[in-house]
Amino acid sequence: KIKNAAQNFSVVTKMALSMLKNNKTKGSINLKRLKAGWDENFLETLLQENNF
């Protein structure tokens, strides 16, 4: 489990980045990342758009 931590984290990071890129709202990826952390409705929208 410990040996795979970096690889697992990499996969999760790539999935999150993909979700942000697929979102069609205006703004940079960094802004969308921050907004998802602040606004639960926006986070829910991201998850629904990507079928999670």
mmCIF entry with sequence, helices, sheets and N, C-alpha, C, O atoms, coordinates in Angstrom:
data_MODEL
# 
_entry.id   MODEL 
# 
_entity.id                         1 
_entity.type                       polymer 
_entity.pdbx_number_of_molecules   1 
# 
_entity_poly.entity_id                      1 
_entity_poly.type                           'polypeptide(L)' 
_entity_poly.nstd_linkage                   no 
_entity_poly.nstd_monomer                   no 
_entity_poly.pdbx_seq_one_letter_code       KIKNAAQNFSVVTKMALSMLKNNKTKGSINLKRLKAGWDENFLETLLQENNF 
_entity_poly.pdbx_seq_one_letter_code_can   KIKNAAQNFSVVTKMALSMLKNNKTKGSINLKRLKAGWDENFLETLLQENNF 
_entity_poly.pdbx_strand_id                 A 
# 
loop_
_entity_poly_seq.entity_id 
_entity_poly_seq.num 
_entity_poly_seq.mon_id 
_entity_poly_seq.hetero 
1 1  LYS n 
1 2  ILE n 
1 3  LYS n 
1 4  ASN n 
1 5  ALA n 
1 6  ALA n 
1 7  GLN n 
1 8  ASN n 
1 9  PHE n 
1 10 SER n 
1 11 VAL n 
1 12 VAL n 
1 13 THR n 
1 14 LYS n 
1 15 MET n 
1 16 ALA n 
1 17 LEU n 
1 18 SER n 
1 19 MET n 
1 20 LEU n 
1 21 LYS n 
1 22 ASN n 
1 23 ASN n 
1 24 LYS n 
1 25 THR n 
1 26 LYS n 
1 27 GLY n 
1 28 SER n 
1 29 ILE n 
1 30 ASN n 
1 31 LEU n 
1 32 LYS n 
1 33 ARG n 
1 34 LEU n 
1 35 LYS n 
1 36 ALA n 
1 37 GLY n 
1 38 TRP n 
1 39 ASP n 
1 40 GLU n 
1 41 ASN n 
1 42 PHE n 
1 43 LEU n 
1 44 GLU n 
1 45 THR n 
1 46 LEU n 
1 47 LEU n 
1 48 GLN n 
1 49 GLU n 
1 50 ASN n 
1 51 ASN n 
1 52 PHE n 
# 
_struct_asym.id          A 
_struct_asym.entity_id   1 
# 
loop_
_struct_conf.conf_type_id 
_struct_conf.id 
_struct_conf.pdbx_PDB_helix_id 
_struct_conf.beg_label_comp_id 
_struct_conf.beg_label_asym_id 
_struct_conf.beg_label_seq_id 
_struct_conf.pdbx_beg_PDB_ins_code 
_struct_conf.end_label_comp_id 
_struct_conf.end_label_asym_id 
_struct_conf.end_label_seq_id 
_struct_conf.pdbx_end_PDB_ins_code 
_struct_conf.beg_auth_comp_id 
_struct_conf.beg_auth_asym_id 
_struct_conf.beg_auth_seq_id 
_struct_conf.end_auth_comp_id 
_struct_conf.end_auth_asym_id 
_struct_conf.end_auth_seq_id 
_struct_conf.pdbx_PDB_helix_class 
_struct_conf.details 
_struct_conf.pdbx_PDB_helix_length 
HELX_P HELX_P1 AA1 ILE A 2  ? ASN A 4  ? ILE A 2  ASN A 4  5 ? 3  
HELX_P HELX_P2 AA2 ALA A 5  ? ASN A 22 ? ALA A 5  ASN A 22 1 ? 18 
HELX_P HELX_P3 AA3 ILE A 29 ? TRP A 38 ? ILE A 29 TRP A 38 1 ? 10 
HELX_P HELX_P4 AA4 GLU A 40 ? GLU A 49 ? GLU A 40 GLU A 49 1 ? 10 
# 
_struct_conf_type.id          HELX_P 
_struct_conf_type.criteria    ? 
_struct_conf_type.reference   ? 
# 
loop_
_atom_site.group_PDB 
_atom_site.id 
_atom_site.type_symbol 
_atom_site.label_atom_id 
_atom_site.label_alt_id 
_atom_site.label_comp_id 
_atom_site.label_asym_id 
_atom_site.label_entity_id 
_atom_site.label_seq_id 
_atom_site.pdbx_PDB_ins_code 
_atom_site.Cartn_x 
_atom_site.Cartn_y 
_atom_site.Cartn_z 
_atom_site.occupancy 
_atom_site.B_iso_or_equiv 
_atom_site.pdbx_formal_charge 
_atom_site.auth_seq_id 
_atom_site.auth_comp_id 
_atom_site.auth_asym_id 
_atom_site.auth_atom_id 
_atom_site.pdbx_PDB_model_num 
ATOM 1   N N  . LYS A 1 1  ? 0.822   -1.193 0.000   1.00 0.00 ? 1  LYS A N  1 
ATOM 2   C CA . LYS A 1 1  ? 0.000   0.000  0.000   1.00 0.00 ? 1  LYS A CA 1 
ATOM 3   C C  . LYS A 1 1  ? 0.864   1.254  0.000   1.00 0.00 ? 1  LYS A C  1 
ATOM 4   O O  . LYS A 1 1  ? 0.587   2.193  -0.746  1.00 0.00 ? 1  LYS A O  1 
ATOM 5   N N  . ILE A 1 2  ? 1.887   1.282  0.811   1.00 0.00 ? 2  ILE A N  1 
ATOM 6   C CA . ILE A 1 2  ? 2.761   2.450  0.907   1.00 0.00 ? 2  ILE A CA 1 
ATOM 7   C C  . ILE A 1 2  ? 3.518   2.647  -0.404  1.00 0.00 ? 2  ILE A C  1 
ATOM 8   O O  . ILE A 1 2  ? 3.732   3.779  -0.837  1.00 0.00 ? 2  ILE A O  1 
ATOM 9   N N  . LYS A 1 3  ? 3.916   1.563  -1.025  1.00 0.00 ? 3  LYS A N  1 
ATOM 10  C CA . LYS A 1 3  ? 4.718   1.654  -2.241  1.00 0.00 ? 3  LYS A CA 1 
ATOM 11  C C  . LYS A 1 3  ? 3.933   2.239  -3.412  1.00 0.00 ? 3  LYS A C  1 
ATOM 12  O O  . LYS A 1 3  ? 4.517   2.783  -4.348  1.00 0.00 ? 3  LYS A O  1 
ATOM 13  N N  . ASN A 1 4  ? 2.618   2.125  -3.356  1.00 0.00 ? 4  ASN A N  1 
ATOM 14  C CA . ASN A 1 4  ? 1.786   2.603  -4.459  1.00 0.00 ? 4  ASN A CA 1 
ATOM 15  C C  . ASN A 1 4  ? 1.208   3.986  -4.214  1.00 0.00 ? 4  ASN A C  1 
ATOM 16  O O  . ASN A 1 4  ? 0.459   4.489  -5.052  1.00 0.00 ? 4  ASN A O  1 
ATOM 17  N N  . ALA A 1 5  ? 1.528   4.607  -3.105  1.00 0.00 ? 5  ALA A N  1 
ATOM 18  C CA . ALA A 1 5  ? 0.907   5.880  -2.730  1.00 0.00 ? 5  ALA A CA 1 
ATOM 19  C C  . ALA A 1 5  ? 1.148   6.962  -3.782  1.00 0.00 ? 5  ALA A C  1 
ATOM 20  O O  . ALA A 1 5  ? 0.216   7.674  -4.153  1.00 0.00 ? 5  ALA A O  1 
ATOM 21  N N  . ALA A 1 6  ? 2.357   7.092  -4.257  1.00 0.00 ? 6  ALA A N  1 
ATOM 22  C CA . ALA A 1 6  ? 2.673   8.135  -5.238  1.00 0.00 ? 6  ALA A CA 1 
ATOM 23  C C  . ALA A 1 6  ? 1.910   7.904  -6.541  1.00 0.00 ? 6  ALA A C  1 
ATOM 24  O O  . ALA A 1 6  ? 1.399   8.846  -7.146  1.00 0.00 ? 6  ALA A O  1 
ATOM 25  N N  . GLN A 1 7  ? 1.839   6.669  -6.956  1.00 0.00 ? 7  GLN A N  1 
ATOM 26  C CA . GLN A 1 7  ? 1.129   6.347  -8.191  1.00 0.00 ? 7  GLN A CA 1 
ATOM 27  C C  . GLN A 1 7  ? -0.375  6.592  -8.025  1.00 0.00 ? 7  GLN A C  1 
ATOM 28  O O  . GLN A 1 7  ? -1.022  7.122  -8.928  1.00 0.00 ? 7  GLN A O  1 
ATOM 29  N N  . ASN A 1 8  ? -0.926  6.208  -6.878  1.00 0.00 ? 8  ASN A N  1 
ATOM 30  C CA . ASN A 1 8  ? -2.350  6.436  -6.615  1.00 0.00 ? 8  ASN A CA 1 
ATOM 31  C C  . ASN A 1 8  ? -2.662  7.925  -6.594  1.00 0.00 ? 8  ASN A C  1 
ATOM 32  O O  . ASN A 1 8  ? -3.663  8.360  -7.162  1.00 0.00 ? 8  ASN A O  1 
ATOM 33  N N  . PHE A 1 9  ? -1.815  8.699  -5.948  1.00 0.00 ? 9  PHE A N  1 
ATOM 34  C CA . PHE A 1 9  ? -2.016  10.142 -5.878  1.00 0.00 ? 9  PHE A CA 1 
ATOM 35  C C  . PHE A 1 9  ? -1.951  10.757 -7.271  1.00 0.00 ? 9  PHE A C  1 
ATOM 36  O O  . PHE A 1 9  ? -2.709  11.675 -7.582  1.00 0.00 ? 9  PHE A O  1 
ATOM 37  N N  . SER A 1 10 ? -1.060  10.262 -8.098  1.00 0.00 ? 10 SER A N  1 
ATOM 38  C CA . SER A 1 10 ? -0.926  10.758 -9.462  1.00 0.00 ? 10 SER A CA 1 
ATOM 39  C C  . SER A 1 10 ? -2.209  10.514 -10.259 1.00 0.00 ? 10 SER A C  1 
ATOM 40  O O  . SER A 1 10 ? -2.650  11.386 -11.008 1.00 0.00 ? 10 SER A O  1 
ATOM 41  N N  . VAL A 1 11 ? -2.797  9.352  -10.100 1.00 0.00 ? 11 VAL A N  1 
ATOM 42  C CA . VAL A 1 11 ? -4.033  9.024  -10.816 1.00 0.00 ? 11 VAL A CA 1 
ATOM 43  C C  . VAL A 1 11 ? -5.170  9.941  -10.373 1.00 0.00 ? 11 VAL A C  1 
ATOM 44  O O  . VAL A 1 11 ? -5.920  10.453 -11.204 1.00 0.00 ? 11 VAL A O  1 
ATOM 45  N N  . VAL A 1 12 ? -5.295  10.146 -9.063  1.00 0.00 ? 12 VAL A N  1 
ATOM 46  C CA . VAL A 1 12 ? -6.357  11.015 -8.541  1.00 0.00 ? 12 VAL A CA 1 
ATOM 47  C C  . VAL A 1 12 ? -6.159  12.446 -9.024  1.00 0.00 ? 12 VAL A C  1 
ATOM 48  O O  . VAL A 1 12 ? -7.125  13.117 -9.389  1.00 0.00 ? 12 VAL A O  1 
ATOM 49  N N  . THR A 1 13 ? -4.924  12.914 -9.029  1.00 0.00 ? 13 THR A N  1 
ATOM 50  C CA . THR A 1 13 ? -4.626  14.267 -9.492  1.00 0.00 ? 13 THR A CA 1 
ATOM 51  C C  . THR A 1 13 ? -4.995  14.437 -10.961 1.00 0.00 ? 13 THR A C  1 
ATOM 52  O O  . THR A 1 13 ? -5.567  15.459 -11.342 1.00 0.00 ? 13 THR A O  1 
ATOM 53  N N  . LYS A 1 14 ? -4.676  13.451 -11.782 1.00 0.00 ? 14 LYS A N  1 
ATOM 54  C CA . LYS A 1 14 ? -5.003  13.515 -13.210 1.00 0.00 ? 14 LYS A CA 1 
ATOM 55  C C  . LYS A 1 14 ? -6.511  13.494 -13.439 1.00 0.00 ? 14 LYS A C  1 
ATOM 56  O O  . LYS A 1 14 ? -7.014  14.168 -14.338 1.00 0.00 ? 14 LYS A O  1 
ATOM 57  N N  . MET A 1 15 ? -7.234  12.718 -12.623 1.00 0.00 ? 15 MET A N  1 
ATOM 58  C CA . MET A 1 15 ? -8.695  12.683 -12.736 1.00 0.00 ? 15 MET A CA 1 
ATOM 59  C C  . MET A 1 15 ? -9.290  14.043 -12.385 1.00 0.00 ? 15 MET A C  1 
ATOM 60  O O  . MET A 1 15 ? -10.187 14.529 -13.074 1.00 0.00 ? 15 MET A O  1 
ATOM 61  N N  . ALA A 1 16 ? -8.796  14.649 -11.323 1.00 0.00 ? 16 ALA A N  1 
ATOM 62  C CA . ALA A 1 16 ? -9.303  15.957 -10.899 1.00 0.00 ? 16 ALA A CA 1 
ATOM 63  C C  . ALA A 1 16 ? -9.013  17.013 -11.960 1.00 0.00 ? 16 ALA A C  1 
ATOM 64  O O  . ALA A 1 16 ? -9.871  17.843 -12.261 1.00 0.00 ? 16 ALA A O  1 
ATOM 65  N N  . LEU A 1 17 ? -7.824  16.987 -12.521 1.00 0.00 ? 17 LEU A N  1 
ATOM 66  C CA . LEU A 1 17 ? -7.463  17.942 -13.569 1.00 0.00 ? 17 LEU A CA 1 
ATOM 67  C C  . LEU A 1 17 ? -8.346  17.756 -14.799 1.00 0.00 ? 17 LEU A C  1 
ATOM 68  O O  . LEU A 1 17 ? -8.758  18.731 -15.428 1.00 0.00 ? 17 LEU A O  1 
ATOM 69  N N  . SER A 1 18 ? -8.629  16.518 -15.133 1.00 0.00 ? 18 SER A N  1 
ATOM 70  C CA . SER A 1 18 ? -9.502  16.226 -16.266 1.00 0.00 ? 18 SER A CA 1 
ATOM 71  C C  . SER A 1 18 ? -10.906 16.778 -16.035 1.00 0.00 ? 18 SER A C  1 
ATOM 72  O O  . SER A 1 18 ? -11.517 17.325 -16.952 1.00 0.00 ? 18 SER A O  1 
ATOM 73  N N  . MET A 1 19 ? -11.419 16.636 -14.810 1.00 0.00 ? 19 MET A N  1 
ATOM 74  C CA . MET A 1 19 ? -12.745 17.176 -14.481 1.00 0.00 ? 19 MET A CA 1 
ATOM 75  C C  . MET A 1 19 ? -12.775 18.683 -14.663 1.00 0.00 ? 19 MET A C  1 
ATOM 76  O O  . MET A 1 19 ? -13.740 19.231 -15.197 1.00 0.00 ? 19 MET A O  1 
ATOM 77  N N  . LEU A 1 20 ? -11.725 19.348 -14.221 1.00 0.00 ? 20 LEU A N  1 
ATOM 78  C CA . LEU A 1 20 ? -11.671 20.806 -14.335 1.00 0.00 ? 20 LEU A CA 1 
ATOM 79  C C  . LEU A 1 20 ? -11.567 21.244 -15.790 1.00 0.00 ? 20 LEU A C  1 
ATOM 80  O O  . LEU A 1 20 ? -12.171 22.243 -16.182 1.00 0.00 ? 20 LEU A O  1 
ATOM 81  N N  . LYS A 1 21 ? -10.809 20.510 -16.589 1.00 0.00 ? 21 LYS A N  1 
ATOM 82  C CA . LYS A 1 21 ? -10.661 20.853 -18.003 1.00 0.00 ? 21 LYS A CA 1 
ATOM 83  C C  . LYS A 1 21 ? -11.958 20.642 -18.772 1.00 0.00 ? 21 LYS A C  1 
ATOM 84  O O  . LYS A 1 21 ? -12.254 21.386 -19.707 1.00 0.00 ? 21 LYS A O  1 
ATOM 85  N N  . ASN A 1 22 ? -12.737 19.630 -18.385 1.00 0.00 ? 22 ASN A N  1 
ATOM 86  C CA . ASN A 1 22 ? -13.989 19.331 -19.079 1.00 0.00 ? 22 ASN A CA 1 
ATOM 87  C C  . ASN A 1 22 ? -15.084 20.337 -18.775 1.00 0.00 ? 22 ASN A C  1 
ATOM 88  O O  . ASN A 1 22 ? -16.051 20.434 -19.530 1.00 0.00 ? 22 ASN A O  1 
ATOM 89  N N  . ASN A 1 23 ? -14.959 21.080 -17.700 1.00 0.00 ? 23 ASN A N  1 
ATOM 90  C CA . ASN A 1 23 ? -15.964 22.065 -17.321 1.00 0.00 ? 23 ASN A CA 1 
ATOM 91  C C  . ASN A 1 23 ? -15.902 23.247 -18.279 1.00 0.00 ? 23 ASN A C  1 
ATOM 92  O O  . ASN A 1 23 ? -14.821 23.755 -18.577 1.00 0.00 ? 23 ASN A O  1 
ATOM 93  N N  . LYS A 1 24 ? -17.059 23.683 -18.760 1.00 0.00 ? 24 LYS A N  1 
ATOM 94  C CA . LYS A 1 24 ? -17.114 24.717 -19.802 1.00 0.00 ? 24 LYS A CA 1 
ATOM 95  C C  . LYS A 1 24 ? -17.273 26.135 -19.267 1.00 0.00 ? 24 LYS A C  1 
ATOM 96  O O  . LYS A 1 24 ? -17.382 27.070 -20.061 1.00 0.00 ? 24 LYS A O  1 
ATOM 97  N N  . THR A 1 25 ? -17.291 26.330 -17.948 1.00 0.00 ? 25 THR A N  1 
ATOM 98  C CA . THR A 1 25 ? -17.421 27.685 -17.421 1.00 0.00 ? 25 THR A CA 1 
ATOM 99  C C  . THR A 1 25 ? -16.143 28.466 -17.683 1.00 0.00 ? 25 THR A C  1 
ATOM 100 O O  . THR A 1 25 ? -15.070 27.892 -17.867 1.00 0.00 ? 25 THR A O  1 
ATOM 101 N N  . LYS A 1 26 ? -16.281 29.793 -17.697 1.00 0.00 ? 26 LYS A N  1 
ATOM 102 C CA . LYS A 1 26 ? -15.119 30.637 -17.936 1.00 0.00 ? 26 LYS A CA 1 
ATOM 103 C C  . LYS A 1 26 ? -14.213 30.625 -16.716 1.00 0.00 ? 26 LYS A C  1 
ATOM 104 O O  . LYS A 1 26 ? -14.670 30.449 -15.586 1.00 0.00 ? 26 LYS A O  1 
ATOM 105 N N  . GLY A 1 27 ? -12.933 30.812 -16.958 1.00 0.00 ? 27 GLY A N  1 
ATOM 106 C CA . GLY A 1 27 ? -11.969 30.896 -15.872 1.00 0.00 ? 27 GLY A CA 1 
ATOM 107 C C  . GLY A 1 27 ? -10.853 29.884 -16.048 1.00 0.00 ? 27 GLY A C  1 
ATOM 108 O O  . GLY A 1 27 ? -10.985 28.898 -16.774 1.00 0.00 ? 27 GLY A O  1 
ATOM 109 N N  . SER A 1 28 ? -9.766  30.152 -15.374 1.00 0.00 ? 28 SER A N  1 
ATOM 110 C CA . SER A 1 28 ? -8.605  29.274 -15.459 1.00 0.00 ? 28 SER A CA 1 
ATOM 111 C C  . SER A 1 28 ? -8.845  28.000 -14.651 1.00 0.00 ? 28 SER A C  1 
ATOM 112 O O  . SER A 1 28 ? -9.766  27.928 -13.838 1.00 0.00 ? 28 SER A O  1 
ATOM 113 N N  . ILE A 1 29 ? -8.018  27.020 -14.886 1.00 0.00 ? 29 ILE A N  1 
ATOM 114 C CA . ILE A 1 29 ? -8.110  25.769 -14.135 1.00 0.00 ? 29 ILE A CA 1 
ATOM 115 C C  . ILE A 1 29 ? -7.859  26.030 -12.656 1.00 0.00 ? 29 ILE A C  1 
ATOM 116 O O  . ILE A 1 29 ? -8.527  25.453 -11.798 1.00 0.00 ? 29 ILE A O  1 
ATOM 117 N N  . ASN A 1 30 ? -6.900  26.895 -12.358 1.00 0.00 ? 30 ASN A N  1 
ATOM 118 C CA . ASN A 1 30 ? -6.608  27.208 -10.958 1.00 0.00 ? 30 ASN A CA 1 
ATOM 119 C C  . ASN A 1 30 ? -7.810  27.866 -10.285 1.00 0.00 ? 30 ASN A C  1 
ATOM 120 O O  . ASN A 1 30 ? -8.124  27.554 -9.136  1.00 0.00 ? 30 ASN A O  1 
ATOM 121 N N  . LEU A 1 31 ? -8.479  28.765 -10.985 1.00 0.00 ? 31 LEU A N  1 
ATOM 122 C CA . LEU A 1 31 ? -9.665  29.422 -10.434 1.00 0.00 ? 31 LEU A CA 1 
ATOM 123 C C  . LEU A 1 31 ? -10.787 28.408 -10.202 1.00 0.00 ? 31 LEU A C  1 
ATOM 124 O O  . LEU A 1 31 ? -11.472 28.457 -9.181  1.00 0.00 ? 31 LEU A O  1 
ATOM 125 N N  . LYS A 1 32 ? -10.969 27.500 -11.142 1.00 0.00 ? 32 LYS A N  1 
ATOM 126 C CA . LYS A 1 32 ? -11.994 26.465 -10.985 1.00 0.00 ? 32 LYS A CA 1 
ATOM 127 C C  . LYS A 1 32 ? -11.668 25.552 -9.807  1.00 0.00 ? 32 LYS A C  1 
ATOM 128 O O  . LYS A 1 32 ? -12.569 25.132 -9.081  1.00 0.00 ? 32 LYS A O  1 
ATOM 129 N N  . ARG A 1 33 ? -10.396 25.244 -9.613  1.00 0.00 ? 33 ARG A N  1 
ATOM 130 C CA . ARG A 1 33 ? -9.976  24.400 -8.492  1.00 0.00 ? 33 ARG A CA 1 
ATOM 131 C C  . ARG A 1 33 ? -10.308 25.072 -7.168  1.00 0.00 ? 33 ARG A C  1 
ATOM 132 O O  . ARG A 1 33 ? -10.834 24.441 -6.252  1.00 0.00 ? 33 ARG A O  1 
ATOM 133 N N  . LEU A 1 34 ? -9.994  26.357 -7.080  1.00 0.00 ? 34 LEU A N  1 
ATOM 134 C CA . LEU A 1 34 ? -10.297 27.102 -5.860  1.00 0.00 ? 34 LEU A CA 1 
ATOM 135 C C  . LEU A 1 34 ? -11.806 27.195 -5.639  1.00 0.00 ? 34 LEU A C  1 
ATOM 136 O O  . LEU A 1 34 ? -12.287 27.042 -4.516  1.00 0.00 ? 34 LEU A O  1 
ATOM 137 N N  . LYS A 1 35 ? -12.542 27.446 -6.712  1.00 0.00 ? 35 LYS A N  1 
ATOM 138 C CA . LYS A 1 35 ? -13.997 27.562 -6.602  1.00 0.00 ? 35 LYS A CA 1 
ATOM 139 C C  . LYS A 1 35 ? -14.612 26.242 -6.141  1.00 0.00 ? 35 LYS A C  1 
ATOM 140 O O  . LYS A 1 35 ? -15.555 26.246 -5.351  1.00 0.00 ? 35 LYS A O  1 
ATOM 141 N N  . ALA A 1 36 ? -14.095 25.127 -6.619  1.00 0.00 ? 36 ALA A N  1 
ATOM 142 C CA . ALA A 1 36 ? -14.603 23.820 -6.193  1.00 0.00 ? 36 ALA A CA 1 
ATOM 143 C C  . ALA A 1 36 ? -14.347 23.593 -4.704  1.00 0.00 ? 36 ALA A C  1 
ATOM 144 O O  . ALA A 1 36 ? -15.131 22.922 -4.033  1.00 0.00 ? 36 ALA A O  1 
ATOM 145 N N  . GLY A 1 37 ? -13.260 24.148 -4.192  1.00 0.00 ? 37 GLY A N  1 
ATOM 146 C CA . GLY A 1 37 ? -12.972 24.034 -2.767  1.00 0.00 ? 37 GLY A CA 1 
ATOM 147 C C  . GLY A 1 37 ? -13.854 24.926 -1.918  1.00 0.00 ? 37 GLY A C  1 
ATOM 148 O O  . GLY A 1 37 ? -14.145 24.601 -0.768  1.00 0.00 ? 37 GLY A O  1 
ATOM 149 N N  . TRP A 1 38 ? -14.279 26.043 -2.472  1.00 0.00 ? 38 TRP A N  1 
ATOM 150 C CA . TRP A 1 38 ? -15.091 27.007 -1.727  1.00 0.00 ? 38 TRP A CA 1 
ATOM 151 C C  . TRP A 1 38 ? -16.584 26.752 -1.851  1.00 0.00 ? 38 TRP A C  1 
ATOM 152 O O  . TRP A 1 38 ? -17.332 26.941 -0.892  1.00 0.00 ? 38 TRP A O  1 
ATOM 153 N N  . ASP A 1 39 ? -17.018 26.324 -3.024  1.00 0.00 ? 39 ASP A N  1 
ATOM 154 C CA . ASP A 1 39 ? -18.441 26.247 -3.344  1.00 0.00 ? 39 ASP A CA 1 
ATOM 155 C C  . ASP A 1 39 ? -18.857 24.793 -3.567  1.00 0.00 ? 39 ASP A C  1 
ATOM 156 O O  . ASP A 1 39 ? -18.493 24.187 -4.575  1.00 0.00 ? 39 ASP A O  1 
ATOM 157 N N  . GLU A 1 40 ? -19.612 24.242 -2.632  1.00 0.00 ? 40 GLU A N  1 
ATOM 158 C CA . GLU A 1 40 ? -20.029 22.844 -2.738  1.00 0.00 ? 40 GLU A CA 1 
ATOM 159 C C  . GLU A 1 40 ? -20.943 22.609 -3.936  1.00 0.00 ? 40 GLU A C  1 
ATOM 160 O O  . GLU A 1 40 ? -20.930 21.523 -4.516  1.00 0.00 ? 40 GLU A O  1 
ATOM 161 N N  . ASN A 1 41 ? -21.726 23.600 -4.310  1.00 0.00 ? 41 ASN A N  1 
ATOM 162 C CA . ASN A 1 41 ? -22.600 23.452 -5.480  1.00 0.00 ? 41 ASN A CA 1 
ATOM 163 C C  . ASN A 1 41 ? -21.781 23.319 -6.762  1.00 0.00 ? 41 ASN A C  1 
ATOM 164 O O  . ASN A 1 41 ? -22.126 22.527 -7.639  1.00 0.00 ? 41 ASN A O  1 
ATOM 165 N N  . PHE A 1 42 ? -20.702 24.087 -6.873  1.00 0.00 ? 42 PHE A N  1 
ATOM 166 C CA . PHE A 1 42 ? -19.834 23.988 -8.047  1.00 0.00 ? 42 PHE A CA 1 
ATOM 167 C C  . PHE A 1 42 ? -19.133 22.629 -8.065  1.00 0.00 ? 42 PHE A C  1 
ATOM 168 O O  . PHE A 1 42 ? -19.005 22.009 -9.121  1.00 0.00 ? 42 PHE A O  1 
ATOM 169 N N  . LEU A 1 43 ? -18.682 22.170 -6.908  1.00 0.00 ? 43 LEU A N  1 
ATOM 170 C CA . LEU A 1 43 ? -18.045 20.851 -6.815  1.00 0.00 ? 43 LEU A CA 1 
ATOM 171 C C  . LEU A 1 43 ? -19.026 19.761 -7.234  1.00 0.00 ? 43 LEU A C  1 
ATOM 172 O O  . LEU A 1 43 ? -18.664 18.840 -7.966  1.00 0.00 ? 43 LEU A O  1 
ATOM 173 N N  . GLU A 1 44 ? -20.253 19.869 -6.774  1.00 0.00 ? 44 GLU A N  1 
ATOM 174 C CA . GLU A 1 44 ? -21.279 18.897 -7.149  1.00 0.00 ? 44 GLU A CA 1 
ATOM 175 C C  . GLU A 1 44 ? -21.523 18.924 -8.655  1.00 0.00 ? 44 GLU A C  1 
ATOM 176 O O  . GLU A 1 44 ? -21.705 17.875 -9.273  1.00 0.00 ? 44 GLU A O  1 
ATOM 177 N N  . THR A 1 45 ? -21.527 20.109 -9.244  1.00 0.00 ? 45 THR A N  1 
ATOM 178 C CA . THR A 1 45 ? -21.697 20.244 -10.687 1.00 0.00 ? 45 THR A CA 1 
ATOM 179 C C  . THR A 1 45 ? -20.560 19.550 -11.431 1.00 0.00 ? 45 THR A C  1 
ATOM 180 O O  . THR A 1 45 ? -20.796 18.845 -12.413 1.00 0.00 ? 45 THR A O  1 
ATOM 181 N N  . LEU A 1 46 ? -19.334 19.747 -10.968 1.00 0.00 ? 46 LEU A N  1 
ATOM 182 C CA . LEU A 1 46 ? -18.183 19.088 -11.597 1.00 0.00 ? 46 LEU A CA 1 
ATOM 183 C C  . LEU A 1 46 ? -18.330 17.570 -11.553 1.00 0.00 ? 46 LEU A C  1 
ATOM 184 O O  . LEU A 1 46 ? -18.087 16.884 -12.546 1.00 0.00 ? 46 LEU A O  1 
ATOM 185 N N  . LEU A 1 47 ? -18.726 17.059 -10.404 1.00 0.00 ? 47 LEU A N  1 
ATOM 186 C CA . LEU A 1 47 ? -18.861 15.614 -10.249 1.00 0.00 ? 47 LEU A CA 1 
ATOM 187 C C  . LEU A 1 47 ? -19.990 15.065 -11.116 1.00 0.00 ? 47 LEU A C  1 
ATOM 188 O O  . LEU A 1 47 ? -19.853 13.988 -11.696 1.00 0.00 ? 47 LEU A O  1 
ATOM 189 N N  . GLN A 1 48 ? -21.096 15.788 -11.211 1.00 0.00 ? 48 GLN A N  1 
ATOM 190 C CA . GLN A 1 48 ? -22.218 15.332 -12.030 1.00 0.00 ? 48 GLN A CA 1 
ATOM 191 C C  . GLN A 1 48 ? -21.878 15.373 -13.514 1.00 0.00 ? 48 GLN A C  1 
ATOM 192 O O  . GLN A 1 48 ? -22.273 14.481 -14.264 1.00 0.00 ? 48 GLN A O  1 
ATOM 193 N N  . GLU A 1 49 ? -21.155 16.392 -13.942 1.00 0.00 ? 49 GLU A N  1 
ATOM 194 C CA . GLU A 1 49 ? -20.772 16.495 -15.357 1.00 0.00 ? 49 GLU A CA 1 
ATOM 195 C C  . GLU A 1 49 ? -19.875 15.342 -15.776 1.00 0.00 ? 49 GLU A C  1 
ATOM 196 O O  . GLU A 1 49 ? -19.874 14.938 -16.939 1.00 0.00 ? 49 GLU A O  1 
ATOM 197 N N  . ASN A 1 50 ? -19.117 14.816 -14.831 1.00 0.00 ? 50 ASN A N  1 
ATOM 198 C CA . ASN A 1 50 ? -18.162 13.757 -15.140 1.00 0.00 ? 50 ASN A CA 1 
ATOM 199 C C  . ASN A 1 50 ? -18.627 12.388 -14.669 1.00 0.00 ? 50 ASN A C  1 
ATOM 200 O O  . ASN A 1 50 ? -17.835 11.448 -14.594 1.00 0.00 ? 50 ASN A O  1 
ATOM 201 N N  . ASN A 1 51 ? -19.918 12.277 -14.351 1.00 0.00 ? 51 ASN A N  1 
ATOM 202 C CA . ASN A 1 51 ? -20.543 10.998 -13.984 1.00 0.00 ? 51 ASN A CA 1 
ATOM 203 C C  . ASN A 1 51 ? -19.898 10.315 -12.789 1.00 0.00 ? 51 ASN A C  1 
ATOM 204 O O  . ASN A 1 51 ? -19.661 9.107  -12.813 1.00 0.00 ? 51 ASN A O  1 
ATOM 205 N N  . PHE A 1 52 ? -19.612 11.087 -11.739 1.00 0.00 ? 52 PHE A N  1 
ATOM 206 C CA . PHE A 1 52 ? -19.073 10.504 -10.512 1.00 0.00 ? 52 PHE A CA 1 
ATOM 207 C C  . PHE A 1 52 ? -20.097 10.521 -9.442  1.00 0.00 ? 52 PHE A C  1 
ATOM 208 O O  . PHE A 1 52 ? -19.833 10.070 -8.327  1.00 0.00 ? 52 PHE A O  1 
# 
